[in-house]
Amino acid sequence: MRFLILVLGALLVLSGVAAAQTSSQSSAKTIGTPQRPQIVPSMIVLNANGAKLSGRTLTLDGVSPNAIVFADRPIRAAGHALTAHLLAEWGDGAPDSFAKDPPNATVSVLNKANASVADIVVVLKAPKLEGEKLTFDVVVIEGDLGQADGPATVFIDIINLPTARRTAQRSAWYAAAKQR
C-alpha cells in the first residue's frame, strides 16, 4: 500500500511539472518566425579603399570581399553577399543577367585633402575581379571623381532591373520585424 501511495504521489508530482512546463512554454516569447526567404529588389553596396576613373574604366582598389545587400520598405531586410557571388550577376548564362541590362551606380569617393566627397553616376558593365582589385567598364552619366583619393563606396541600384536572384540565394539575410 505504501508503495502504491509513493507511485501515485510521484505521478502527481510529475504531472504537475509537465503542466508547469507546458504552461511556461505556451507563454514563451517567439523571436522571429521562420519563413522561406523571399527574393526582393535590393540595393547593393560595395566598399573599397579607393576608386579611380580612367576613360571608361572604373577601378576599385582594396575592394571588400563582401557586399552589403539591403531592401527597403515593406521588407526591411539587410545582409551580406560575397563580392565574387555578386559579380556572377553579370554572367551571360541567365535571361536576367546584368550583362544584358546593366545596373546604374553612384560611386562616392572621399577626398582626404579637404574632406570633401566626389561622386559619379555610372552604368556598370563587365566586372573583373583580380585579388582585391575590381574593374568595371562604365558609361558615365554624370559627375567626376577628380583627384579624390580616399575610401570609396559604390551604391548599385537595381530598381527596374532583374532581381539579383543568384546573389539573393547565396546571401546571409537578416530581416527586421514588420513595422506597424
N, C-alpha and C positions, 0 to 999 in steps of 0.2 A: 504494500500500500504506500509506504513511504517513497519507494522507487517511482510509483505512478504519479505521486504528487510532485516529485522533483522533475519528472519528464514534462508534465503539464505546465509547471512553473517555467521551465526552460523554454517551452514552446511559446508561452505568453510573452516572455521577455524578448525572444527572437522576433515574434510578430510585431511587437511594439517598435523594435529597432528598424525593422523593414518598413513599417508605416512611417516612421520618422524620416528615414532616408528617402522614401517616395515623396513625402510632402516637401522636404527640403529640395529635392531635385526638381519638383514641379515649379518651385518658386525661384529657381536659379535664373540669373540674368543671362540672356543669349547675347553673345558678342558676334555680330555678323551672321549672315545666313548664307550657307554655301549655295552658290549659283554657278551655272555654266557660264564661262567667260563670254562676253559679248565683244564683237569686233565693231568698234565705233570710230568715226573720223576723229583723228587726233592731231595734235601739234607735236613736232619733233624738235628737240633742242640738242645741238652738238656744241661741245666746248673744246677749245684748243688754246695753246699757249700764244698763238699768233696767227694772223691771216694776211696774205698779200694778194693783190690782183695784178696780174701781168698780162695785158692784152685780154684774151678771152679765157684765161686760166686763173682760177681761184685756188690758192694753196693754203691749206691749214697745217701748221706745224705743231707738233705735240698734241695731236687730236686725242681726246679721251677715248678709251676702249669701249665705253658705253655711252649711249644716248639717253636722254630723258624723253619720255613719251607721256603726254597728258591729254585728257579730254575735258571739254567744258560742259556746262550745264546741258542737259539734266544729269549726265552720267557722273561727273566729278571724280574721275579716276586718274591715277598717275602711276608711273612705273619706269622701268629701265629696260633697254634692249641693247644687245651688243652692237657696236657700230658696224662690225662686219656683217651681221644679220640684216641690219638696216640697208646696207649698200646692195644687198641681194634684190631689193625692190626695183633696182634699175636693170635687172636681168631681162633678156628678151623672151624668156620662156612663157610668161603669163600674159593673158589678154589685158590685164590691168596693170601692166608694168609701167614704172616711171620712165622707162626708156621711150615709151610711146606717148606719154603725156607727162612731161617733167614738171615737178613742183616749183613754185616760187619760194624764195627765201629772203630774209633780211640778214645780212652779215653785219655785226656790230663789233667794232674793234676799239679798244681803249688806246688813247694817245698818252703815253706816260709823261711826256714833257709838260703838257698843260692840262692834264686831267680831263681832256675832252674825249668825245666819242665820235668816230667816223662810221657812217652807215652806208651800205649799198643794198639795193634790192635787185635780185638776180633770178634767172631761171637756171636751175641746177641740172646738168647733164653729165653723163659718162663719168661717174666717180672712179677713182683709182686709189686704193689704199696700199701703201708700202711702208710697213712698220708703223711709225707714228706720224707719217706724212700722208695727208689726204688731198687729192686734187680733184677738181670738177672743171669741166668745160662749162662756161657760163655765157649767158646773154645778159648784159647789164641793162636793167630797166631804168634805174636812176641811182644817183649818188656816186661817191668816190671814197676810197679808203685813204687816199693821200699818203701821208707818212706815219699813219697810226702804227704803233709798234708794241702794243700791249696784248693782253689776253683777248680772245675773240669768242663770240658766241654766234651760232648760226641757228636762226629760228625758221624751221621749214614748215610751210603752210600747205597742207594737203586738202584744204577745203575745195569742194567741187572736183576733186580728183579721186581716182580709185583709192579705196581704203588700203592701207599697207597691211594686207592680210597675212603675209608670211611673217612679218615682224611682229604683228599683234599676237600670233600664235606662239611665238618663241620669247615673248617678253614676260617680265615679272611685273604684275599689275597690283596696285593697292587701291581699292575702291572705297570711297567715303560713303557713309550712310546718306540716304536721300534727305535733302533739306525739305522742311515743310513750309 
